């Protein structure tokens, strides 16, 4: 199966200044996600969410709050035609030294362990930071960075796009 691993906060949803969303009422899809997600849903991929939530390990975010926020994200994506197969979360505080904090490949390795039919060579990691691209490269998938602020140079990922709605065109014809 071909998979798309989607970073959640900042890529799909608006990330608050402190990076912590504790209430599902504060979850909004990025504007350019609304324009592109329906086209992404029409492509033949299985979707996974990947998210790093150090607030859990730091005791600033409960698992219940995280699950409520994540359920809201999944519901918003479902409204746009995206079915999320599973979410993988790194709940560790930065000092814990886990193998799932981006750019380490642990989150994708967990997905492959659960879904051994994932073909990494035809799969993608989509995120808004270099850590997302690093995760994808470490795991052996192709990478796209959504660079809304124009701060990343070409070559920091396989593809750098300015808006999320450009992604379906890249996935439809990555060599153009």
N, C-alpha and C positions, 0 to 999 in steps of 0.2 A: 504494500500500500504506500502511496505517496502521502506524506504528512506536511502540514504547515504548523510550525510551532510559533505561537503568537505571544509576544511579551504583552502583559496586561496593562500595567500602570504607565502612563505616558505615551504608549503606542496606541492602545485602543481607547482608553478612558483618560479624562483630564486628571492629571496628578496635582494634588494640592502642594503648596509651597513647602510643607514639612514632610511630604511624601507619605502621609498616613491618612487612610480613609477608614473611619470606624463606623460610618452610618451608610446603609445602602441608599438612602435618600440623597446622598451627595455624590452619586455615581452618574456621570454623563459621558456618552461617547464623544470622542473628538469629532469636530465638524467634518473633516475630510474622511473620517471613517464611514460616516453615513453615506457619503457619495461613492465609496469604493467597495464596501463590504458586500453589497448585493452581487456585484460582478465577481467578487472572489468566491462567493457561495456557489456560483455556476460552474466553477472549475472542479475537476475530479481530485479533491484532496480530502484527507481526514484532518480535523482541526483539534489541536491541543493548546491549552493556555499554560504559560510558564510565568511564574511570578516569584519574586523575592520579597519576603515580608519580615524584615528584621524586627519590626515592632512586636511580633509575637514573642521572639526570644528575649526582647528587652522588656517584656511585660507592659507594653504601651498599647497592645492590641490583643484582645482575647481571640481564641480560636472561633468562638461563636460569632464575634464581629466579623472576622475574616470570612467565615463561611456565608454570612448574610450578604456581605459586599460582593463576594464572588458569585453567589446565586443571582444577584441583580445584574452583574456583567453578563452572565450566561443567558439570562432572560432577554436582555437588550440585544445580544447577538442573535438569539433565536428569532426575535422579531424581524431581523434583517435576513434570515434564511441560513444562518450559520449554526450548525449543531456542533457543540464542543464535546468531544469524546471523553476527555478527562482534563482536569487541571492538576498541574504539579507545582507544589509550593516549597520554597526554601524558607522554613520558619526560624532559622537560626540567627542569633545575634552575630554581628561581625567578628567578635573575638572567638567564636566557637570553632572556627577552622574546618567547616564542613566541606564536602565535595559537591554540594548543590548550589553554592552561591556563585552567580555568574562572575566571571566567564568560565568557571569550571563546568564540565559537561554533565554533571550528575543528574540534572533534571531530564535531559534527553535520554540519558542512559536508563533512568527509571521508566520512561515511556517505552523504550525498546524492550525492556525486561517484561513489561506488561503486554506489549503488542509486538511480538518478535517478527511479524510480517512487515514492519515498517522498513521501507527501502530508503536508507539514509542518503544514498547518492542522488535520489530524485526528490528529496524533501528540502524544505526551506525553514530557516529561522528568520522571523521578522520582528524587529525591535526598533527602539528609538535611541539606543546608546551603543557605544563601542563594546560594552560588556556583552550585549546581546549578540553582536557579530562575533565576538571572541568565543562565546558559548557555541554558536553554530559551527565555527571553524574547528574548534576542539572536538566536536562531535562528528564532523565529517558531512555536514549539510551545507547547502548554499545559503547565502545570507543577503538580507536586504535591511538597510537602515533607513528609517523614515526620519529625515533630517529637516524638520520644519523650520529650524532657526539658521540653517546654512552654515553649520560649524564644522562639519566633517568633510574631509577631502575624499575625492574619488580614490578607491583602492582600500579604504578602511573596511569595506565590506564588498561582497561580489557586486552589489548594486546599491547606490545611494539615491534615494528619491526625495523630493521636496515635500510631497504630500502622500498620504495613504492611498488616495484614489488613483495613483499612478501604478500601484502594485499589480493589479490584474493584467495590465499590459505587459509588464515584465514577465509574469508567470506564463502568459500565453505565448510569448515569443522572447525568451531570455537572451537570444543571440542577435537580436536586431540592434 
